[in-house]
Amino acid sequence: MGLFSKILHSLGFGAKAQSAETAPSTRSAPAAPAGSGTVDVVGKLEGLAAGHPEKLNWRTSIVDLLKLLDLDSSLQARKELASELGCPPEKMGDSAQMNMWLHKTVLQKLAENGGNVPPELLD
């Protein structure tokens, strides 16, 4: 399972939601079966942030977003996620640019998969 699939799963996206990779999963997430409607991404993330011991700025930081979802936020994991989502090669060599691209792209992909993500987080 790719890291983006883990992000989808952590947020309760159903089997209908697909990663940037290929085949659909044969398992459906019990929290949100396919066809159950929109996932309130901000609501879920704010709920997780409220109960998290660290103050995480998930709205602007891919590292904090991954930490909030209890996923690997290491540089290697972020590079793998960037490759999985098709990060342009010129951004891969600069971790700051890659991180900004990743954060925006992850939120866009969540919206494409049925997540309710406000426009100000997609710009």
C-alpha positions as CSV (number, residue, x, y, z in Angstrom):
1,M,0.0,0.0,0.0
2,G,1.4,3.4,-1.0
3,L,1.7,6.3,1.4
4,F,-1.2,8.1,-0.3
5,S,-3.4,5.1,0.2
6,K,-2.5,5.1,3.9
7,I,-3.5,8.8,4.0
8,L,-6.8,8.0,2.5
9,H,-7.3,5.1,4.8
10,S,-6.4,7.2,7.9
11,L,-9.0,9.8,7.0
12,G,-11.7,7.2,6.5
13,F,-12.0,7.3,2.7
14,G,-13.9,4.2,1.3
15,A,-12.8,1.6,-1.2
16,K,-14.0,3.9,-4.0
17,A,-11.1,6.3,-3.4
18,Q,-8.0,5.3,-5.3
19,S,-4.4,6.3,-4.9
20,A,-2.3,7.7,-7.7
21,E,-1.1,4.1,-8.3
22,T,-3.2,1.5,-10.0
23,A,-5.6,-1.2,-8.9
24,P,-8.4,-0.8,-6.4
25,S,-8.1,-2.4,-3.0
26,T,-10.2,-5.4,-2.4
27,R,-10.9,-4.3,1.2
28,S,-13.2,-1.4,2.1
29,A,-12.5,0.8,5.0
30,P,-15.3,0.3,7.6
31,A,-15.3,4.0,8.5
32,A,-16.5,5.1,5.0
33,P,-17.8,2.5,2.6
34,A,-17.9,3.3,-1.1
35,G,-20.7,5.6,-1.9
36,S,-21.1,7.0,1.6
37,G,-20.6,10.6,0.5
38,T,-18.1,13.2,1.1
39,V,-15.3,13.0,3.7
40,D,-15.0,16.1,5.9
41,V,-11.2,16.3,5.7
42,V,-10.8,19.5,7.7
43,G,-13.2,18.2,10.4
44,K,-11.3,15.0,10.8
45,L,-7.9,16.7,10.8
46,E,-9.1,19.3,13.3
47,G,-10.5,16.6,15.5
48,L,-7.2,14.7,15.4
49,A,-5.2,17.9,16.1
50,A,-7.3,18.7,19.2
51,G,-6.4,15.4,20.7
52,H,-2.7,15.4,19.6
53,P,0.0,16.2,22.3
54,E,2.0,18.3,19.8
55,K,0.7,21.6,18.2
56,L,0.8,20.6,14.5
57,N,0.3,23.0,11.7
58,W,-1.3,20.5,9.2
59,R,-2.8,23.3,7.2
60,T,0.6,24.3,5.8
61,S,3.1,21.5,6.6
62,I,3.1,18.1,5.0
63,V,5.4,16.9,7.8
64,D,2.8,17.9,10.4
65,L,-0.1,16.5,8.3
66,L,1.7,13.1,8.1
67,K,2.5,13.2,11.9
68,L,-1.1,14.0,12.7
69,L,-2.2,10.9,10.7
70,D,0.5,8.9,12.6
71,L,2.3,8.2,9.3
72,D,6.0,8.2,8.5
73,S,7.0,11.9,7.9
74,S,10.7,11.2,7.3
75,L,12.4,12.8,4.3
76,Q,12.6,9.3,2.6
77,A,8.9,8.7,3.1
78,R,8.1,12.2,1.7
79,K,10.3,11.5,-1.3
80,E,8.5,8.2,-1.9
81,L,5.1,10.0,-1.6
82,A,6.3,12.7,-4.0
83,S,7.4,10.1,-6.5
84,E,4.0,8.2,-6.1
85,L,2.1,11.4,-6.8
86,G,4.3,12.5,-9.7
87,C,6.3,15.4,-8.3
88,P,8.3,17.3,-11.0
89,P,12.0,16.3,-10.9
90,E,13.1,19.9,-10.4
91,K,11.2,20.0,-7.1
92,M,12.5,16.7,-5.9
93,G,16.0,18.0,-5.4
94,D,14.9,20.8,-3.1
95,S,13.1,19.5,0.0
96,A,11.3,22.8,0.7
97,Q,9.9,23.0,-2.8
98,M,9.0,19.3,-2.7
99,N,7.2,19.7,0.7
100,M,5.1,22.7,-0.6
101,W,4.2,20.8,-3.7
102,L,3.4,17.7,-1.7
103,H,1.1,19.5,0.8
104,K,-0.9,21.1,-2.0
105,T,-1.0,17.9,-4.1
106,V,-2.1,15.7,-1.2
107,L,-5.0,18.1,-0.4
108,Q,-5.9,18.3,-4.1
109,K,-5.9,14.5,-4.3
110,L,-8.1,14.2,-1.2
111,A,-10.6,16.6,-2.8
112,E,-10.5,14.6,-6.1
113,N,-11.3,11.4,-4.1
114,G,-14.4,12.9,-2.5
115,G,-12.9,14.9,0.3
116,N,-14.4,18.2,1.4
117,V,-11.4,20.5,1.2
118,P,-12.0,24.3,1.3
119,P,-10.7,26.3,-1.6
120,E,-8.2,28.3,0.5
121,L,-6.3,25.0,1.3
122,L,-6.1,24.1,-2.4
123,D,-4.4,27.3,-3.6
